[in-house]
Amino acid sequence: MAVRLQLGMMIKDTNELLQWAGAVFIIAGHSLNAVGPAAYPYNILAFFLGTILFLIWTLRVNNRPQLLVNIVALAISTTGLVRGFIL
C-alpha cells in the first residue's frame, strides 16, 4: 500500500512539474512577444518548449482536447522555427 501511495505521489508530482514548467515557457513566450521583433525567433522557441511540456503532460493524463491544441500549436511553431532559424 505504501509503495502504491508513493508511486501515485510521484506521478502527481511529475504531472505538476510538467504543467508548471510548461506554463513558465508559455509565459516567457508571451513576455518575449511584448518585447517585439527583436525577440524573434526566441519567442517561438519558448512557446515550442512550453507546448512540448504540455504535450507530454497531455499524453500522461489522456486529455484529448488539449492534445489537439498542442499538436496544432507544435505544427504552427515548427513552421515559425524553421523560418526563423533556417530560412
Phi, psi and omega in degrees: 000317181295324179293318179297318179296317180295319178296318178298321178292322179295319178296315179298317180296319178296316178298318177297315180299316178300316181293316181292318179295318176299317179298320179299316180292321178295318177296321177298320178298316178294321178297318178293326175300323180292334178294323179109197186301337180296338182271354181285135005261015183292333175296319179293321178298319178297315177299319181299312180296318177298320180292322177301315180296318178293327177296316178300314178300316181301318179293324180293323184258000177058053179259094188295317178299319179292328177300315179298316178301315182293321179296315179296316180298321178293320178298315180293314183289330175297318176301315179296321179293319178297315179293325184281324186255336186252314185271000000 
